[in-house]
Amino acid sequence: MKNWFKLISWVAVIMTGALLIYGIHDMPAWGDPDSPANAHVSPRYILEATEKTATPNIVSAVLADYRGYDTLGETTVIFTAAISCLFLLRRRGGKK
């Protein structure tokens, strides 16, 4: 039974690796100036970020305004994990 589990695990790892390697063939070359991120997204952020968000810093505008939903989601996950850890690790009031 243990050998079957190892075999199935190895097959799953190899198949996942093969799919990931197959998927990178559609990606643009590293640093390609014609890639969609460099051709469409970055220029829009650079040219319009300070005007649309009223934030003087482009990095803050992107992180807080454009990526606000992602950041809020990440913050919510971290907050939930912290509260869960506090509940799990708290001491219960009782006899000493």
N, C-alpha and C positions, 0 to 999 in steps of 0.2 A: 504493500500500500504506500509506503514511504517513497519508494522508487518511482511510482506513477505520479505522485505529487511533484517530485523533483523534475520529472520529464515534462509534465504539463507546464510547470513554472518556466522552464527553459524555453519551451516552444512559445509561450506567451511573450517572454522577453525578446526573443529573436524576431517574432512577428512585429512587435511594437517597434523595435529598432529598424526593421526593414521598411515599415510604413513611414517612419520619421525620415529616413534617408531618401525614400522616394519623394516625400513631400518637399524637400529642400531644392529639388530641381526646378521648381516654378518660381523660386525666390529670385529677386534681382541680385546682381553682383554687389558685394560689399562696397559701399561708398559710391554707388552708381548715381550720378547727378540726374539721370532721367527716370529714376524710380518714382513710383507714385507718392511716396512720403516726401521726397525732395522736390518734386515738380508741382504738387498741389497743396499739401497740408502746410509744410514749413513756410512757404512764402506768405500764405494767408495769415498764419499766426504772427509772423514778423511784421507784416504791413498793417494788420487790423487789430492786433491785440490791445494796444494801449488806447486806441480810439473806442473800441466796442466795450471794453471792460472798465474803463476809467481807472486802470491800475498802472502806475508809472513803470513797473518792472515787468518785462515780458515773461520771465520765468514764473513769477507769482501769478500773473494773469492766466497762464496755461494751467498751472497746478490747481489754482483755486477756482477759476471760473470755467475753463473749458473741460477740465478733468474733475470737476467738483463731484459729480455723481460717483465716479470711481473712487475718489478719495473718501467720500462719505461712506461708501460700501466697505472699504478697507478699514476705516475707523470703527464702523459698527461691528465688524468681525472681531477686531482687536479688543474693543470694549466688552463684547459678549464673552470672549475668552478670559479676560481679566476678572470679570464678575464671577464666572464659573469657577475659576481657580480660587477666588476668595471664599466662595461658598463651600468648596471642597476642603479647603485648608483651614477654615476657621475653627476656633475652639468653642466647644459648647460649654455654656455656663453650667456648672454642677458642683458636686462635692470635690474638694481638693484632697 
